[in-house]
């Protein structure tokens, strides 16, 4: 566990996973990084243009702030991106390659599909834990409890979820009953209020002066249901705007990014989901039991997306007859010919291109087109919870995300030798390069 987490501390600098962070004097220059789940840049621009988010409008337009586009990691799902952000490195280093995966070592070595939310799957430590060890007062507030254990691994500080705020204890979460912070009830997990609770708790911690380094991570319930510029989306960003403005007024440096974007995955004429049911396709082509399609979007909260995203992995063969290179090549070619599929790569190609860990993805990686999602078997997906046409993520088309700061960051595009900026650069920029003007 935690291989490659080399860390050193020198005069206020800590090194975590090969990156150095300045955590000196955080009491005088506190920093909050916010991951707005599912946030396309279009959401920010639409809310600013509608006049409902004046603080965000300032961040997008004024010279004392910075707003650029960056890439999230692939697959463009919640767990791999949140862990990349707090570790400062891609999944090839920290090991979290999806929300869900096939673990060949589970079930007494028989293998099983499991949630990737156990810290045992982490292969690197987080900046948050290292900063706390170096003396920073750190808080993590996340919307859903699925992320809390990963984000809070080895963290000596405050770490709780809005979903389970009433269950927080001093021993487990660094705070007793987190509802006391806000006076708000515990929100429904399928609601905009879940994210509002995250912001309210973060602002209250800042107002009390309890912390000087924060990570706030919301849920994409609204983004799954509401397109940029819609009434529901603008109401969400107006809420967020008020809390961000309050953090700014308290003197906090804010770095805002997202774990992924969001796109419509349905027929615009009928509203019906556009889905490639890949397990059905492979069963018909190869025969039953000759392949296993794993959907890394899968988590306990599937009502708003039906476990349909734009990224899948495929394990070919079985224990008695593992896949050979010929079968893999034939399957790549076959799947690439399906309408709605954008990209098909074998394991080595996918790991090289997307910086993934080879043993945690299948023989093949499949990415769908912008307007399509990938399912397993049609009969395996309950879409009764989709009260609006499907919007989802996971593909290349959801990789562009905001990277926004309430401070001027001079020459931000050239910070890393001109390479494309990534969402996992956000802590480095906020701590090392963002300056009060």
N, C-alpha and C positions, 0 to 999 in steps of 0.2 A: 504494500500500500504506500501511496505517496512517493513513488519513485520520481526522481528528477526535481524534487522540491528543494534545491539548493538555496539557502537563504543566509544573508550576512547583514550585519547592522554596523554602520559607521556614521557617527556624527549626524544623526537624524535621517540617514538614508537606510532603507531596508531593501534587500534584494530578494525577489520572489520569482521563481521560474525564469531566471535570466534577465529580469527587468528590475531596475532600481527606482524606488519611489521615495520622494521627500516627504516624510511625515513629521518633520520638525515644526514646532510651533503651531500645531493644528488648533490649539485653543484660541489663537488669534486669527486664524484663517481656516475655519471649519469647511469641510467639503462634503457635499451630498451628490452621489451619483444615482440617477433615476433611470430605470429600465421600464419604458412604457410599452407593455406587451402589445404586439401587433401594430405598431405605429408606423405607417407610411408617412413620408414627408408631406404628402398631399393633405393629411389630416391637419397638420400644423398650419399649412398655408391657407386652407379653407376656413379654419376657425379664426385665423388672423384677419383674413379678408372680410369675414362676416361681422367683424367688430366685437366678437364675444370673448376674445382672448388678447387683450391689449398687451399683457406682459410678453406673451409668446410673439406677438407682432414686433415688439421691440427687439427680442432676441434674433429674429429673422432679418432685421433691417438695419440696426444701428451699429456703428463702428466700435462701440465698447463691448459688443458681444460677438459671438462667432457661431455660424450655422453652415454646415457642410453636409454632403452626403457621404455615407460610408457603406461598407458591406458587413453583414452579419456572417456567421459561420454557417456552413451547410452540414446537415440539413437545417433548414430555417425553422427550427422548432424551439420550444421554451427551454428545456433542460440544457442542451449543449451550448446554447448562447448565454444563458445566465451564468453557467460555470466558466465559460470562456471570459466573460466580462470580469468576474471576480478573481480569476486566476491569471488573466492577462495573456493567455495563450490559447491556441486552437485545440480541438478535441484530440488530436494526435498526441498531445502532451497530457491533458488532464483525464482523458479516457471516456468522458460522457458524450456518446455519439448519437443520442436520441433520448426520447422520453421512455422508450420501451425497446427491448431487444431479445434475441435468442441467446440464452446463456447455456452453452454446452455443458458447463460444470454443475448446473442446478439439478435438483431432483435426483440426488445421489448419483450424479454423473450421467443420467439419462437425458439431460437437457430440458429446458422449459423456457417459455416466453415470460419475461419478468419486467417489472418496472425498474428503470434505472434511477431510482431515487435513494438508494442506500449508499452512504459514504464509503462502504467497502469497495465500490466501483471506481472511486476517485484514485487517480494516479499522480496528483499534484496537490499541493496546499494552496490556500487562498491568500490573497493580499489582506483580506479582512482579519483573518486569524493572526497573520504575521504582524500587522499593524497594532492589534490589541496587545500582543506579546511585547511589542516595543514601547507600549505605554499609551497608545491612542485609546480614546473612549469610543468604542465602535457600537453601532446599532444596525441591525438588519430588520426590515419589516417587509414581508412578502405577502401577497394576496392569498395564494393557495398554500396549504400546508405541505404539498408534495415537494416543494423546493426547500423548505425550512431546514431539514436535516443536512442537505448538501451545502447550502450557503452558510450554515452555522457550524460546519465541521471544525472542531478544535478552537472555536471562537470563545474567548472569555469576554463576554459583553452581552448586549441585549439582542435577542433574535427570536422573533415570533411571527406568526401568520395572522392576518385578519380573520381568516376562516376559523381559527381556533383561539381567538384572542381571550376568550373566557376561560380557557384551559391553561393559560400561561402560569408558570410558577417561577419563583426566584431561582430555584435549583436548576431547572431545565432551560428556562428562557431568559434568565437575568432580570425578570420583572414579574410581579404578581398580578394576575388578572388585568390584562392590557386594556380592557374596556375602560378602566379608571382614567387612562390617559386622555381619552376623547369624550367620554360620556355618551358615546354612541353604542347602540346595540350591535351585536354580532350580525353582520349582513348575510343574506343568502349568498351562497357561492356563485349562483348564476344571476349576478346583478352588477350594475355600475357602482353600487354602494360599496362593494368589496374593495374596489380600487380607491374610492373616496376615503375609506377607513385607513388605508395605507398612508395616504397623504396627510390625513388629519393626525395620525399617530406620529409621523415623522416631524411635522411642524411642531407638535406639542413637545416632543423630545428636544427639539432645537430651542424652543421658547424657555424650557426649564433649564437649559444649559447642561443637560446630563451627558451629552455626547458631542464629539467633534468630527467624526467620520461616519457617514451614513450610506447605506445602500437600500433603496426603495424599489420594489419590483411589483408591478401591477398585474392585472389579468386582462385578457383580450376579449372578454365577453361582449363588450360594446362593438369592437372592431369586427368580430365575426358576424354581427347583425347589421351594422350600420356603415354605409359607404362614406368616404370623406365628403364633408359639406352637408350631410343630412342633419336633420334636427337632432336626432339622438347622438350623433358624433359630436356636433358642435356643443351640445349640452355637457358632454363628458369633458371636452377640452376647455370649456369655460370653467368647470369645476377645478380641473387641474391647474389652470392659469392662476386662479386665486391663491392656491396653496404655494405654487412656485414663486409668485410675487411676494408672499409672506416670508419664505425662506430667503429670498434676495434681500428684503428689507432688514432681515436679521443679520445680514452680512455674510451669508454663506456663499461659497463658490458652488455653482450647480453645473453638473455635466449630465446632459440628457441624451439617451440613445434608446434603442429598441432591440428586442431579441429577434424580430422578424417583421416583415410587412404583412400585407393581407390583400387578397384579390378575389373577385367573383369567380366561382367555379360552377357556373350554371348556364343553361341556355337562356339568353336574354328574352327570347320570345315566349317561352313557356314557364320559365322559372325552375325547370327540373334540373337536378344536379347532372353535370357532365362527369361521368365516372368510368374509368377503366377498371373493371373487376378482374384484377390480374391473376388471382388464384384460379378463378373459373377458366380464364384463358389458358393458363399453364396446365391445368388438369385435363382440358380438352386436347391439348397438344402433346403433352408428355405422358399423360395417364395419372390417375390419382396416386397420392403418396410419393410422387417423384420430385416434389418441390415444396418449399415452405415460403410463403410470402409473409414478411413481417412489416408492420406499419409503425414506424417509430413515433408517429404523432399520438399513438394510443396512450391514454392516461385515465384516471378515474372520472374525468370531467368531460364526457364525450357528447353531452346533450346538444351543444351548439355547433358541433362539427361532425358528429356521427362517426368519428375515427377515420375521416376521409381527409387526407392531405396530399401533397404533391411529391412525396418522396417515399420510396419503398426499398427494402432489401429483399433479395431472393436467395435462399439456401437450396442448392440443387442436390439430387441424389439422396441417399440414406446411409445408415450405418453399414449396411451390407454392401452397398455399391456407391461409394462416394463419386461426386462429379469429377470428370476428367476435363482437360482443356478443350476437347472437341465439343463436348456437351455444353460447356460454358459459352464457347464461341457461337454455336448454333442458336442457343437461347438468346444471347445478346442480339443477334441478327433478327430473330423472330420477333422479339419484344419491340425492337427499334422500328419495326414496320407497322405497329399498331397506331391508329389514329388517336391523337391526344397525348402521345408520348414524345417528349422533347429530347431526352438523353438517356442512353444506356451504357454503363461502364462495368468492366469487370472489377474485381476487388482491388487489384494493384492500381488500376487507373483511377478509381474513385478515391483511394487513400492518398494518392499523389496530388490529385486535383483539389480535393476538399479537406485535406489534412485530417484524416480520420485514422482510427486505430484498427488495423487489419482484422484482428480477432473479434472485433465487436460489430462487424457488418457482415453481410452474406457474401456469396460468390459473385453476385451481381447487384448493382445499385441502379434503380430506375427513377427518373425524374419526369414528371408530367409537364405538359404545356401550361401556360399561364391560366387558361380558362378551364383546365381539367384537374380532377383529383384522381387518386388511385385508391381502390379498395381491395379487399381480399376476395371473398366470395360474396355475391350479392345477398345471399340469405343471412350472412353474418353481421350485416349492418342494420341497426335499428335507426331509421331516419325520422321516426315519429316526433322527435324533439325539435326538428328543423321547422320553426315557425315562420322563417323567412328563407328566401333562396340562399343556397350554400355559398359562404365565403370562407376561404381557408388559406393554408400556407404550407411551406415545406420545400418549395422549389426554388430554382434560380430566379424566378420572377418575383419572389418575395425577399430577395437578398439585400436590396438597397434600403438602408435605414438612416434616420437622422443622427447627426452628431452635433449637439448644440451646447453652447456654454454661455453663461452670463458674464463672461470676462473676454477680453480680447486675447486671441491666441495668434500671434504674429507668425506668418509663414506656415500655417498649419498643414498645407498641402505638401510641404517638403520635409516635414518632421522626420520621416522614416525613409529618407533617400528617394522620395517621390513615389513609393509604392502606394497602392490603394489603401486608404484609411479603413480601419476595421472597428467594429463596435467595441472590441476588447482593448482598444487603445484609450478608452475613455478615462480610466483611472490615472493612467500615465499622464495624459494631457491635463486633467483637472489638478493633479497634485504637483506636476513638474513644470507645466508650461502656461497655464491660465493665470493671468495677472490682473489685479485690480487696476483699472485705468484712472 
